[in-house]
Amino acid sequence: MTEREKQNEVRKSRNLKWDKENMCALSCRVRKYEALIFKEYCAANKTTPYTVLKECVLSCIDEYNKKERSIEK
């Protein structure tokens, strides 16, 4: 194994450790035909299901934070 390959393995190991400590996957189950239609929607909009779902989650968090801040005032 070359030095570069060793460095890549160390980097991958560190990234996996960080992801395990700091990241979480969200998922939901939908009917197969709904998943196919959603994938078609994403393709038609030149995006991916991952991107659409992540943007939705972040938008919901932003909306929630704004609502909570306005209540605190």
C-alpha positions as CSV (number, residue, x, y, z in Angstrom):
1,M,0.0,0.0,0.0
2,T,1.4,3.4,-1.0
3,E,1.7,6.3,1.3
4,R,-1.1,8.1,-0.5
5,E,-3.4,5.1,-0.1
6,K,-2.6,4.9,3.6
7,Q,-3.5,8.6,4.0
8,N,-6.8,8.0,2.1
9,E,-7.7,5.1,4.4
10,V,-6.9,7.3,7.5
11,R,-9.1,10.1,6.1
12,K,-11.9,7.7,5.3
13,S,-11.7,6.3,8.8
14,R,-11.8,9.8,10.4
15,N,-14.7,10.8,8.2
16,L,-16.7,7.7,9.1
17,K,-16.1,8.3,12.8
18,W,-17.2,12.0,12.5
19,D,-20.3,11.0,10.5
20,K,-21.2,8.4,13.2
21,E,-20.9,11.0,16.0
22,N,-22.5,13.9,14.1
23,M,-24.9,12.7,11.4
24,C,-28.2,10.9,11.3
25,A,-30.3,9.5,8.4
26,L,-34.0,10.3,8.2
27,S,-36.2,8.1,6.2
28,C,-39.8,7.3,5.5
29,R,-41.7,4.6,3.7
30,V,-43.9,5.3,0.8
31,R,-45.7,3.2,-1.8
32,K,-43.5,2.1,-4.8
33,Y,-45.6,4.1,-7.3
34,E,-45.2,7.2,-5.1
35,A,-41.5,6.7,-5.0
36,L,-41.3,6.4,-8.8
37,I,-43.4,9.5,-9.3
38,F,-41.2,11.4,-6.8
39,K,-38.1,10.3,-8.7
40,E,-39.6,11.4,-12.0
41,Y,-40.5,14.7,-10.4
42,C,-36.9,15.1,-9.3
43,A,-35.5,14.2,-12.6
44,A,-37.8,16.6,-14.4
45,N,-36.5,19.4,-12.1
46,K,-32.9,18.3,-12.6
47,T,-32.4,17.5,-8.9
48,T,-32.2,14.4,-6.7
49,P,-34.5,13.0,-4.1
50,Y,-31.7,13.6,-1.5
51,T,-31.5,17.3,-2.4
52,V,-35.3,17.8,-2.3
53,L,-35.8,16.0,1.0
54,K,-32.8,17.8,2.6
55,E,-34.1,21.2,1.5
56,C,-37.5,20.3,2.9
57,V,-36.1,19.4,6.2
58,L,-34.0,22.5,6.4
59,S,-36.9,24.7,5.4
60,C,-39.1,23.1,8.1
61,I,-36.3,23.7,10.7
62,D,-36.0,27.4,9.6
63,E,-39.8,27.9,9.7
64,Y,-39.9,26.3,13.2
65,N,-37.1,28.5,14.5
66,K,-38.7,31.6,13.2
67,K,-42.0,30.7,14.8
68,E,-40.3,29.9,18.1
69,R,-38.3,33.1,18.1
70,S,-41.5,35.2,17.5
71,I,-43.2,33.5,20.5
72,E,-40.2,34.2,22.8
73,K,-40.4,38.0,22.1
